[in-house]
Amino acid sequence: MIVITIFALAAAAVVLVMPDPRGRIRGDAERFAARARAAHDAAIMTARPVSVWVAPGGYGFDERTGGRWVALGEKSMRVAQWGNGIQAVSSSAAGRDRVVFDPTGMADRPLTVELRREGQSVRVSIGVNGTVQIRG
């Protein structure tokens, strides 16, 4: 009986420390935050407005060229989907939201994106001064 109890406790401990096969929700938040910071830096380096758009299913980056928004061609700045089962809700609750970094690195408005999955949530905030922070 003692041996069975020890096996049960060991099995429970293994299940609790096993990584989620869908990936960590915080990992998605960290990737998005890093890429948003890169978009901020790209706006400064290219002296052109660069935007970050967010939708419930993913996000992407555009630059203002010839009077219109054009997707950034760099591999690291291509459209990305949120991880398996993650739903994104932005501060405006619109279907698709956009923040524009100007050539000085300032954002046209603040934006908070909350990533949710099965009771977990993490927030990524973009401030008007261009800062990007993760909370949660």
For each residue, the residues with C-beta under 8 A, 3 or more apart:
1: 4 5
2: 5 6
3: 6 7
4: 1 7 8
5: 1 2 8 9
6: 2 3 9 10
7: 3 4 10 11
8: 4 5 11 12
9: 5 6 12 13
10: 6 7 13 14
11: 7 8 14 15
12: 8 9 15 16
13: 9 10 16 17
14: 10 11 17 18
15: 11 12 18
16: 12 13
17: 13 14
18: 14 15
19: 24
20: 23 24
21:
22: 83 84 85 117
23: 20 27 28 83 84
24: 19 20 27 28
25: 28 29 83 86 115 116 117 120 121 122
26: 29 30 122 134 136
27: 23 24 30 31 83
28: 23 24 25 31 32 82 83 86 115 122
29: 25 26 32 33 115 122 123 124 134 136
30: 26 27 33 34 134
31: 27 28 34 35 80
32: 28 29 35 36 59 80 113 115 124
33: 29 30 36 37 124 132 133 134
34: 30 31 37 38
35: 31 32 38 39 52 59 61 76 77 80
36: 32 33 39 40 52 124 126 132
37: 33 34 40 41 132
38: 34 35 41 42 76 77
39: 35 36 42 43 50 51 52 61 72 77 101
40: 36 37 43 44 50 101 105 107 130 132
41: 37 38 44 45 105
42: 38 39 45 46 50 61 63 72 77 101
43: 39 40 46 47 48 49 50 63 101 102 103 105
44: 40 41 47 101 103 104 105
45: 41 42
46: 42 43 50 63 103
47: 43 44 103
48: 43 63 64 65 103
49: 43 63 64 100 101 102 103
50: 39 40 42 43 46 61 62 63 64 72 100 101
51: 39 61 62 63 64 69 98 99 100 101
52: 35 36 39 59 60 61 98 99 101 111 126
53: 59 60 61 62 96 97 98
54: 59 88 90 96 97 98 111 113
55: 58 59 88 95 96 97
56: 87 88 89 95
57: 81 82 88
58: 55 79 80 81 82 88
59: 32 35 52 53 54 55 79 80 82 88
60: 52 53 71 77 78 79 80
61: 35 39 42 50 51 52 53 71 72 77 78
62: 50 51 53 69 70 71 72
63: 42 43 46 48 49 50 51 69 70 72
64: 48 49 50 51 67 68 69 70 100
65: 48 68 70
66: 70
67: 64
68: 64 65
69: 51 62 63 64
70: 62 63 64 65 66
71: 60 61 62 78 79
72: 39 42 50 61 62 63 77 78
73: 77
74: 77 78
75: 78
76: 35 38
77: 35 38 39 42 60 61 72 73 74
78: 60 61 71 72 74 75
79: 58 59 60 71
80: 31 32 35 58 59 60
81: 57 58
82: 28 57 58 59 86 87 88 115
83: 22 23 25 27 28 86 117
84: 22 23
85: 22 117 118
86: 25 28 82 83 115 116 117
87: 56 82 115 116 117
88: 54 55 56 57 58 59 82 113 114 115 116
89: 56 93 113 114 116
90: 54 93 94 97 111 112 113 114
91: 97 110 111 112 113
92: 97 111
93: 89 90
94: 90 97
95: 55 56
96: 53 54 55
97: 53 54 55 90 91 92 94 111 113
98: 51 52 53 54
99: 51 52 107 108 109 110 111 126
100: 49 50 51 64 107 108
101: 39 40 42 43 44 49 50 51 52 105 106 107 130
102: 43 49 105 106 107 108
103: 43 44 46 47 48 49
104: 44
105: 40 41 43 44 101 102 129 130
106: 101 102 128 129 130
107: 40 99 100 101 102 110 111 126 127 128 129 130
108: 99 100 102 128
109: 99 128
110: 91 99 107 125 126 127 128
111: 52 54 90 91 92 97 99 107 125 126
112: 90 91 123 124 125 126
113: 32 54 88 89 90 91 97 123 124 125
114: 88 89 90 121 122 123
115: 25 28 29 32 82 86 87 88 121 122 123 124
116: 25 86 87 88 89 120 121
117: 22 25 83 85 86 87 120 121
118: 85
119:
120: 25 116 117
121: 25 114 115 116 117 136
122: 25 26 28 29 114 115 134 135 136
123: 29 112 113 114 115 134 135 136
124: 29 32 33 36 112 113 115 132 133 134 135
125: 110 111 112 113 132 133 135
126: 36 52 99 107 110 111 112 130 131 132
127: 107 110 130 131 132 133
128: 106 107 108 109 110
129: 105 106 107
130: 40 101 105 106 107 126 127
131: 126 127
132: 33 36 37 40 124 125 126 127
133: 33 124 125 127
134: 26 29 30 33 122 123 124
135: 122 123 124 125
136: 26 29 121 122 123
